[in-house]
């Protein structure tokens, strides 16, 4: 797919519209509506992810060298589905940091040889776009901001997954997580030097991106009225606790 072609711009337009919509749903709608919408997104991202494997098999192009679930995208997709379904804080902070770094970059610089109207066009942008929408909605809509230390936890998990992918590369001769070669299409890795130095550079840039995203979330959290009001309410309860009711005097 050619970057910034009409189909690519269409996918980016969906992202630009869907991300603030996910925030608005969480902020303005009831918890019941938010639960239904976010769980629908969880089903949607899983349908795109699983659908791609089904399409690989039905078209006879599935291969252990290319199609095992060893990409970071696979881990992000499953984590996004869990976070959208449960709205758990730990899963949400992983999705926010992973999606707004890796998934967003994959959406802007797609490594996709298929084009619209191929089924792979829809599956690729499904699980990448919905992951970014999930990260934005869970953090800035549901208020599930990443906690202190989240960038280091996410970075450690990424390195651990890269080790698993490296074993997969050795066994299959594949290129999972681009550990053996850069993407064919242009990406951030293209300017980070030859192998293996681009791997080190990608890791350092990735850590920097996680730290910046954590800082950004912290800045927005401090200005979030819901967080400020909640903190004020908690402080009031702490300063003026409800007095204990004495037991009735029995005569």
Phi and psi in degrees as a GROMACS rama.xvg file:
@    title "Ramachandran Plot"
@    xaxis  label "Phi"
@    yaxis  label "Psi"
@TYPE xy
-80.4426  129.944  UNK-2
-63.0969  136.271  UNK-3
63.0531  23.3313  UNK-4
-72.049  173.365  UNK-5
-58.4004  -46.1272  UNK-6
-63.1138  -37.0984  UNK-7
-65.6935  -44.7215  UNK-8
-62.8799  -33.7801  UNK-9
-63.7252  -42.5827  UNK-10
-64.5913  -41.1527  UNK-11
-64.8455  -35.7115  UNK-12
-63.8784  -39.725  UNK-13
-60.6733  -42.9954  UNK-14
-61.9513  -46.1626  UNK-15
-61.4284  -33.9931  UNK-16
-83.3569  -38.4062  UNK-17
-75.511  -35.9004  UNK-18
-62.1406  -52.9165  UNK-19
-66.1783  -28.2155  UNK-20
-64.1847  -39.0916  UNK-21
-64.9479  -36.6977  UNK-22
-65.9989  -44.8798  UNK-23
-62.9832  -39.5673  UNK-24
-60.6116  -47.1929  UNK-25
-67.0893  -33.1303  UNK-26
-81.5691  -36.1496  UNK-27
-107.523  -19.8164  UNK-28
-100.868  166.853  UNK-29
-68.0106  163.421  UNK-30
-62.2665  -33.681  UNK-31
-65.6635  -44.8466  UNK-32
-64.1344  -43.5854  UNK-33
-60.0329  -42.1876  UNK-34
-61.5068  -44.4602  UNK-35
-63.8164  -44.1829  UNK-36
-65.5575  -45.8424  UNK-37
-69.5988  -34.2707  UNK-38
-71.7431  -31.4272  UNK-39
-63.9293  -39.3006  UNK-40
-64.3533  -36.5295  UNK-41
-62.6223  -43.1455  UNK-42
-65.6319  -40.6409  UNK-43
-62.4106  -44.2183  UNK-44
-68.7457  -35.6675  UNK-45
-69.0799  -36.2377  UNK-46
-62.9856  -42.461  UNK-47
-65.0607  -42.4959  UNK-48
-66.5946  -51.0571  UNK-49
-68.2805  -37.7961  UNK-50
-59.9016  -33.4591  UNK-51
-65.7672  -39.839  UNK-52
-67.8343  -38.6241  UNK-53
-62.5392  -42.4282  UNK-54
-64.3981  -38.8744  UNK-55
-59.0094  -44.9328  UNK-56
-69.0613  -46.5694  UNK-57
-66.6506  -29.0126  UNK-58
-90.7327  0.84862  UNK-59
70.6353  26.3433  UNK-60
-115.368  6.33418  UNK-61
-68.0754  138.55  UNK-62
-149.015  142.791  UNK-63
-65.9852  -20.0546  UNK-64
-75.6232  -25.4752  UNK-65
-124.688  -20.4572  UNK-66
-121.085  16.237  UNK-67
-75.0502  150.737  UNK-68
-77.7689  65.5047  UNK-69
-117.575  2.71677  UNK-70
-78.1234  156.098  UNK-71
-60.7133  -31.7273  UNK-72
-57.454  -37.3554  UNK-73
-62.7214  -44.2158  UNK-74
-66.2033  -41.2079  UNK-75
-63.1593  -40.331  UNK-76
-62.6596  -48.4764  UNK-77
-64.7244  -42.4547  UNK-78
-63.6506  -38.3565  UNK-79
-63.3404  -42.8899  UNK-80
-61.6574  -43.4802  UNK-81
-63.5965  -44.9836  UNK-82
-64.8081  -41.2256  UNK-83
-66.6069  -36.6626  UNK-84
-74.6  -41.0608  UNK-85
-99.963  -24.3033  UNK-86
52.9734  41.9324  UNK-87
-80.8988  142.816  UNK-88
-66.6763  -42.0241  UNK-89
-63.5469  -48.1805  UNK-90
-63.736  -37.7859  UNK-91
-64.459  -40.5409  UNK-92
-69.9323  -32.5928  UNK-93
-65.3835  -43.4936  UNK-94
-64.7684  -44.5691  UNK-95
-56.9  -48.7287  UNK-96
-74.223  -39.4085  UNK-97
-70.4673  -47.1871  UNK-98
-68.6898  -39.9848  UNK-99
-81.2972  -0.240869  UNK-100
-111.615  -70.5214  UNK-101
-72.3742  -50.8216  UNK-102
-67.3659  -38.2271  UNK-103
-64.9615  -40.8408  UNK-104
-64.3064  -40.4145  UNK-105
-65.2597  -28.3627  UNK-106
-75.8957  -37.9463  UNK-107
-75.8898  -37.3512  UNK-108
-121.25  74.7115  UNK-109
-67.1811  130.702  UNK-110
-95.9312  78.5932  UNK-111
-138.964  119.273  UNK-112
-85.1644  -13.3959  UNK-113
-94.182  160.277  UNK-114
-133.923  168.849  UNK-115
-59.1338  135.46  UNK-116
-102.914  30.9933  UNK-117
-59.3056  146.68  UNK-118
-61.0528  -29.4835  UNK-119
-71.1788  -25.2784  UNK-120
-61.8438  -45.4978  UNK-121
-71.622  -41.6422  UNK-122
-67.5751  -41.3768  UNK-123
-60.3194  -51.3282  UNK-124
-75.9211  -22.0889  UNK-125
-58.6093  -61.2186  UNK-126
-76.1837  -18.8784  UNK-127
-81.9307  -47.2027  UNK-128
-65.5018  -44.8772  UNK-129
-64.6871  -33.8288  UNK-130
-61.9828  -43.9718  UNK-131
-65.9577  -43.2626  UNK-132
-59.4588  -40.4323  UNK-133
-63.8243  -45.4364  UNK-134
-60.4604  -43.6052  UNK-135
-68.7586  -46.4653  UNK-136
-65.3099  -43.4336  UNK-137
-67.341  -39.9497  UNK-138
-76.316  -56.5882  UNK-139
-92.0975  -16.2858  UNK-140
-94.7975  -54.1149  UNK-141
-84.1192  -8.96512  UNK-142
75.1527  20.9482  UNK-143
-90.5719  67.7368  UNK-144
-71.8048  148.658  UNK-145
-64.2803  140.584  UNK-146
-85.8686  166.537  UNK-147
-55.5407  137.346  UNK-148
88.2131  -5.54625  UNK-149
-59.5899  -42.6123  UNK-150
-58.103  -39.1964  UNK-151
-70.2281  -36.7453  UNK-152
-65.9317  -43.3444  UNK-153
-67.3025  -39.5437  UNK-154
-63.9708  -42.4432  UNK-155
-63.7986  -41.3067  UNK-156
-64.5818  -36.5569  UNK-157
-66.0042  -42.8038  UNK-158
-63.4751  -39.9862  UNK-159
-63.6962  -41.8404  UNK-160
-67.8631  -35.1258  UNK-161
-63.4901  -35.1805  UNK-162
-65.1288  -39.9013  UNK-163
-64.3352  -42.8286  UNK-164
-64.0219  -36.3677  UNK-165
-63.2223  -39.5485  UNK-166
-64.0677  -42.0976  UNK-167
-60.9831  -38.5823  UNK-168
-62.9095  -42.9851  UNK-169
-65.4176  -38.7854  UNK-170
-75.3583  -41.1035  UNK-171
-100.228  -16.5882  UNK-172
76.6275  17.2781  UNK-173
-84.8876  -166.858  UNK-174
-136.219  48.0713  UNK-175
-65.201  137.206  UNK-176
57.9731  21.2701  UNK-177
55.7603  38.7572  UNK-178
-83.0831  -14.8418  UNK-179
-108.644  -22.3511  UNK-180
-160.284  154.531  UNK-181
-72.8787  160.837  UNK-182
-60.8766  148.041  UNK-183
-64.1584  -42.6652  UNK-184
-78.5805  161.236  UNK-185
-64.6295  140.879  UNK-186
-155.62  -179.353  UNK-187
-59.6207  -31.4038  UNK-188
-63.6232  -23.7031  UNK-189
-62.187  -23.5585  UNK-190
-107.485  13.019  UNK-191
-108.123  20.6935  UNK-192
90.0173  179.976  UNK-193
-79.6104  173.023  UNK-194
-68.9262  140.942  UNK-195
-94.451  8.10191  UNK-196
-66.704  -28.9632  UNK-197
-67.0692  -24.1247  UNK-198
-68.1774  -45.1043  UNK-199
-63.2258  -44.3773  UNK-200
-61.8547  -40.4119  UNK-201
-63.6073  -40.2826  UNK-202
-63.4726  -43.341  UNK-203
-68.2909  -43.0731  UNK-204
-63.5278  -40.4192  UNK-205
-60.7333  -43.7539  UNK-206
-62.5448  -42.0632  UNK-207
-61.2385  -40.8198  UNK-208
-64.1346  -40.4522  UNK-209
-62.6188  -41.8139  UNK-210
-65.9439  -39.873  UNK-211
-65.2456  -41.9928  UNK-212
-64.1271  -37.4535  UNK-213
-64.4087  -42.8218  UNK-214
-62.4517  -43.9807  UNK-215
-60.4882  -45.4939  UNK-216
-62.3092  -37.9137  UNK-217
-64.0284  -41.1902  UNK-218
-63.5655  -43.2351  UNK-219
-70.0125  -36.3561  UNK-220
-62.0063  -39.7243  UNK-221
-64.1841  -24.4368  UNK-222
-103.37  5.05417  UNK-223
-79.2071  114.821  UNK-224
-57.2361  -37.252  UNK-225
-65.5317  -38.2354  UNK-226
-71.3077  -43.2046  UNK-227
-61.9825  -45.4009  UNK-228
-65.456  -37.9381  UNK-229
-65.608  -41.6566  UNK-230
-64.1997  -39.9916  UNK-231
-65.1121  -40.3244  UNK-232
-64.5791  -41.6065  UNK-233
-64.0117  -39.6835  UNK-234
-65.0967  -38.6018  UNK-235
-64.2845  -41.2558  UNK-236
-65.4752  -37.7437  UNK-237
-68.3697  -41.419  UNK-238
-74.6993  -33.8643  UNK-239
-126.836  72.0205  UNK-240
-65.6185  151.827  UNK-241
-66.4166  123.053  UNK-242
-64.1196  145.019  UNK-243
-70.0669  139.562  UNK-244
-84.3704  121.524  UNK-245
-66.4109  148.397  UNK-246
-65.142  151.404  UNK-247
-64.1533  143.352  UNK-248
-81.0659  124.215  UNK-249
-95.6323  129.284  UNK-250
